[in-house]
Amino acid sequence: MNIDRYKQIAQFDTDFKKMNIVSFIPSPKEEDFKRGYITRYFLTKANDSNGVIYEIRKKSTSKFSNNPFYLTVSLDWRITGDPIDIKKSNTASLKIASKTISKISLYLPNLLQFHKK
């Protein structure tokens, strides 16, 4: 943990309250397929590198992103096009997201999830 993260946590209200995490599985709409991608949102506990990773709704990210006990990340998930290009694109998105949530690729092993030709 870096010193800036420690300072953020140290100044946070120490009366920790477990927050209700509601998992979410997106259902891409036709407009998403026309655009070619969806944005997905994830969170995990900041102090548990092997902790559960949750996919959450966009509107839920604000209550967790300001809380130092949780790590949140969003990524663009490609859903249309050539399968080889989709795999490359989604791998790149996972690589970027893994800088925040290191094991996110274990949560998303299917790089063609939601794929539509």
C-alpha positions, -999 to +999 in steps of 0.1 A: +000+000+000+014+034-009+016+063+016-011+083-002-036+054+002-026+051+039-032+088+045-066+086+028-076+056+049-062+072+081-084+103+077-115+083+069-142+079+095-130+048+114-165+037+123-165+011+095-199+000+083-203-029+060-218-016+028-244-036+009-229-047-024-254-057-050-239-077-079-251-069-114-248-087-148-252-063-177-276-070-205-263-052-236-290-034-256-292-029-293-277+006-290-247-010-272-242-035-301-244-006-326-218+013-305-197-018-302-189-019-265-203-015-230-188+000-200-186-024-170-180-015-134-163-036-107-152-034-071-134-053-044-122-047-009-090-027-008-074-048+019-079-082+004-059-090-028-077-123-030-111-109-022-143-113-042-147-091-072-182-078-078-196-064-110-219-035-101-241-009-117-227+025-128-249+043-102-234+022-074-199+032-081-201+067-065-209+053-031-179+030-032-154+051-052-151+076-024-147+049+003-110+040+009-120+005+020-130-004-016-113-003-050-135+004-080-126+003-117-145+006-150-136-008-183-148-007-219-158-042-230-160-047-267-190-068-278-191-065-316-167-072-345-142-099-354-136-123-325-098-120-327-100-082-325-125-084-296-102-106-277-072-082-282-093-052-272-108-068-241-074-081-231-060-046-233-090-033-212-083-060-186-046-051-185-055-015-177-081-025-151-057-049-134-036-020-123-065-012-099-079-047-093-051-071-099-070-103-104-099-089-125-090-112-154-099-142-132-134-127-129-136-122-167-121-153-183-145-152-214-131-125-236-160-129-259-187-125-233-218-108-248-201-110-283-224-105-313-213-107-349 
